[in-house]
Amino acid sequence: MACITLAMAAEPKVEQALARLKLPAGLSIELFSDVSKWGSPRMLALDKQGRLLVSLPDQGRIIRLNQQAEVELIAQGLNAPHGMALLGDDLLVAEQTGVVRLPRQGDRWGAPLAFIRNLPDGGHSLKTVKVSPDGFIYVNVGSSCNVCVESDPLRASLLRFSADGRPAGALLTLGRHAQGAIWASGLRNSQGFAWHPQSGELFATNNGADNRSASKNGAANDDLPPEHFNRIVPAKNYGWPYCWADGKQPAQMVQDPNFNGEDSICQQAQAPALTLPAHSTPIGLTFLHGSRLPESMRQDAIVALHGSWNRQQPSGYALQRVEFRNHQPVSSVPFIQGWLQGKQAWGRPVDVIVGADGWLYISDDLNGWIYRVRSE
């Protein structure tokens, strides 16, 4: 099977690179900051002053950018820091084995303190942490494998904790059993999630399994399974490793013919709200309600498609706009394309966030760039 080349052919100049990107009419994109000398940027967050926080897992660092794109090193020596979230004045950072808390010290944060411990690592080990509008802490834990039965129930899940770090999962326990942390399960790798600003519902991206077939012992099908855009319902199972959504009828879950579960498991699994192109690797997710982008978009969400690695014709390497009506997702359409040229990718978007200035910021861990999208 053909593999995509994940490198720029000749390090094109910024202007040449940006000219390859196709945006909706009336919008423009610019290079906000090149942070490649600091590491490969992944997840984005804002501090209380609206400055951009950027995680660099490959270098164990977190940096901060002001509106002049000046870089300040916030933390280093961390264990693959990925997601970040403010908890009061402190900064939570998701590492491979848990979450650490950086206490506020003036305009900076101090040394990390253990906060949530003993989360499984290995496999899909990068984790995202966010604080919900009602003050709970959510952390994703990816699967250890492509398709398997996990021995650790925390795997392939979304976890919830109280503000003091205690498990606060969806299933209440009685007697001597300690409260668990699992909020939703059957999620192979949900690194991006966000709450709808008006309904308060939680939505999440999820990456489906690789090298799957529509038939028993059949050849791998590039278009299976579709990626899922999920509405997260407490205590629900979202199907992995046994089921995926029918691409033509997203509300219908179908059985993986090469990895069977119980007869009723797919009927009981929670179907996605929408499907996205197979193997496009959706990660970052943000809503546009607080943005200065065109009003026609402000009820919608943007998803970063990090890109495939094993398709004959690559997919992803783009931003997708998920259209909402009455607070519910109804369709998805391309938002920014052009990081993929034929079978060669020169950029890989990871995360998206609406900045304090109302414009959209995008991280790219292939180039080491942070982009800004705004109205012309």
N, C-alpha and C positions, 0 to 999 in steps of 0.2 A: 504494500500500500504506500502511496506517495506521502511524503512528509513535507510540511511547509518549511521554508527557510526563514528563520526568525532573526534577521539581521538586515541592516541597511546595506544596499549594494555598495555605495560609495560615500556614506555620510553626507547626504545632500544638505545644502544650506537651509536655514530655517525657512526662508521665503519659498524656496522650491518645495520643501516638504509640506508646508501649510497649504500651498496652492493645490495640492492633490486632494484635499479634503472637501467634500461636498456637504453643504449645510442648507437648511431651509432658507428661503429668500428672506432677506432683511437681517440675517445674523452673520457675524464674523467671528473668526477664531484667531487667537494670537498665542505666542509663547509667553507665558507669564514668568516662568523661571526654569532654568536648566539646573537641576540639582544632582546631576549624574556623578559629580565628584564626591558627593556625600553618600550615594547608594542608589538603589532602585526603589522609587517611590511606589507605595501601595495605597494604604487607606488614608482618608482625609477627615479632619475634624476642625472645629473652630474653638478658640479659647473665648473667654468672656469679653475680650476686647475685639473680637471678630478676626483675629489673626489666624492664619491657616496653619494647622498642625499636620505634619506629614510623617508617616511611619516608613522606615527603611529596614525591613526585616533582615535583608542580606548582610547589613552592617551592624545590626543591633542598635540602631539609632532612632531618635525622634528629633525632627527639626521643626522650626517655626518660621513662617514667612510673613512679613508685614506687607502693606499695600505697595511698598516700593520694591517688593520681591527680595528684600535683604534676608539672608539666612542666618538663623541663630540656632545653635545646637542646644537642645533641651535635655536630652538624656542619651546615654550610650552604655554599652556593655549589657544590653538586655538580650533575652533569649528569643530571637525572632519576633520582635514586637510587631503587631499587626493592627488590630482595631484599637481605637482610643475613644474615651468618653469622659466628660466632666461629671464628677459627683460632688456637688457643692463646689467648693474651691479646689478640690483635689482632682488629679488626673488619673483615671483608670487606664491601664494598658494591658491588652491581651497578649500573653506570651504563649509558647507552645504547650506549657504544662499548667497554665493557670492565668490568673489576673493579678497584677500588682497595682498598688496604689502609691502615687507620688504625691506627698503632702505639699500644699501650697507654701511657698516661702517667698514673700514679696511678690515680684513679678515673674517668678520662676517656680519650679517645683524641686523638691528635695530628692534624696535617694529613695529608690523603690522599696516598698514594704509589702510583704506577702499578704494577699487579701483573699483570693480564691485559689485553693491548692488542689494538686493531685488530679488534674484533668488529663485524659489520655493524650499522648503525643504519637508521632510516627504517622505514616500515611498522609492523609490530608491534615496536616498539623497546624497550619496557620488559622488563627482564631480572631473573631471579631467580637468586640464588646460594645454594647450601647445601653444607655439608660432610658427607660420608657417615660412617657409623659407623667405616669403615676408613680414614678420613682423606683421601679424595679430594675434589676440589672439582668440583661440577656446576653448569653454567650453561645456561639455556635461551636459544635464539635463535629468535625468531618469524619468520614469513614476511614478505616484502616486499609481499605482495599478497593478494588474496582467493583467486584460483586462477591459477597460472602455473607455468612451468618456471623455477626459480631459476638464475641464472648463478653464484651463490656457493654452494658446497656446504655452507657453515656455516649457511645459512638453513634454517629449519623443522627444527631439530634440538635434541638435548640433548647438551651437550659435557661432557667429563670432563678434569680437569687434576690433576697431582700437587700435593702440598702446597706445593711451591715454584713453582707456576704453569706448569709445563711441560705441553704436550699429552699426554694419556694416554688416547686413544680406544680403541675396541674392536678396530680393525683394526691388527695389528702390521705394521710396514713393514721392509723389508730394504734393504741397500745404502745408497745415497746419499739415499734418500727420508726426509725428516724424519717423525717420528711425528705423526699427525693427532690431532685432539681429539674427533672425532665419536663419540658413544657410541650414539646411536640417531637415526634420521632419519624423514622423512615426518610430522613433528609440526608442524602449522600454527602452533600457539601453546600451548605447555605451560608456563604460568607457575607452576603449583602442582605440587609433587612432594614425596614423603616416603617414608621407609623403614619397612617394617613392623617394629615393635619386637621381634618374636620371630623371624620368618623371615628378616629382613634384606632381603627383596625390595623393589625400588623400584617405587612406583606414582606415576602422574602423571595430571593432568587434561589435556584438550586441547580446543581450540575448533575446531569444524568450519567449513567455508566457508559463505558467505551466498548467498542467491538461487539455489539449485539446484533442479533439476527431476527428476522421475522419468522423463521422456521427452525425446527429442531435440527441441530448440527449444520445449519445453513451458513452461508458466507456472511461476513459482517456487512451491515447495511449502513451507509453513510447517514441516512435520515432517521435512524433509530438509536436511542429513544429521543424524542424532542426534549428540549430543556423546559423546566417548569418555572412558572411565576406563580407563587402560592399565596393564598390568603391563609394565614396561620390561625388555626382554631385550637384552643387548648386541648391537650390529651389526644389529639388525632395523630394517626400514622399516615405518612405520605407515600408509602408504597415500596420504597427501596428496601431490599434488593430484588424484590419479586415482580414489581409492576411498574408500568409507566402509562402515561396518558396516550390515548389514541390521538394522533396528530390532527385528524379530521373532526373528531368529536372529543374535545379536551375534557368534557365532564365524564367520559367513559374511560376507566382504567383497564388495561389489558395485561395479560400474564406474559412474562418473559418465558418463551418456550424452552429455553435452555437452563432455567433456574426456577424450579417450581416450589411454591409454598403450599399452604393448605388451600383447599378448594375455594373457600370463601374469602381468601385474603384480599384479593383485588376488588371484590365487591365492597369490602369494608374500608378499603383505603380511601383517603381523602384525595379527590382529584384536584388538579391545579386550577387556578382562576383563568390562566392563559398558558399557551405553550409558545416557546421561542425556538429558533432554528437549532437543530441537533448539533451538539458538540461546540456550540458557540461560546460556552463557558461564561454565562452571566455572573457578574460579581456585584459591583457597586450599584446602589439604588438610592435615588433621592427624588423627593417631590418638588414640584416647581411653584407651589402656592406662594411662597415668599419671594419669588424671583422678580426680576425686571424684564424677563423675556416676554414675548408677545402674549397679550391677555388670553388669546385662544389656546395657549399651552398651559396656563397656570393651574389647571385642574389635573394635569397629567404628571407622570413620573418619567424619569430617565434611567435606563439601565445600561451599564457598561458591559459590553461583550468582549471578554479578554481574548477569545479566539481558540480555534481548534488546533489539534496537533496530528490527527490521524485520519483525516478525510481525504478522499481523492481530490475533491474540490473544497478547499478550506472554507470555513464559515466563521462569522464573528469579526473581530478586529474593527469594531464599530460601536456607535451608541444607538440604542433603540428607544423610541418614545412609546410608552404605554399610555394609551388614551383611556381616560376615566370619564364615565357619565354617572351622575347620581352617586358619586363616591365609589363606584365599582369599575374595575378594568373591563373594557369591552373589545379592545384590539391593540395591536402594536404596529408601528410603522418606523422605517428608518429615520434617524435623526442626523447622525454624522457618519459618513462612509468615506473610505479612501486610504485608511491605514493599510489595507490589503490591496496590492497591485498584482493581479493575476494570481500566482501562487507564492508570492513573496510579500511578507509583512514587514513594514518599516516602523510600526508602532503598535503597542498593545494597551488600550485603555483598561484601567483597573477599577478606579473609584470615581464617583461624581458627587459634588456637593454644591449647594447654593451658598455663595460667600456673603459676608456682611454687606458688600456693595450691591447685592442682588444679582450678580452674574454667576454663570456656571463654571466651576473649576473641575478639571479632569486630570487624574494622574496617569502616567504612562511608564510602566516599569521596564520597557525595552529601551527607550531613549533616555530615560531619566528626566523626562520633561513634565512640567505642570502647565496645562493649557488654560486659557480663559475664553469663554464664549460670551458675547454680548451683542446687543442690538446695534446695528450700524447707524 
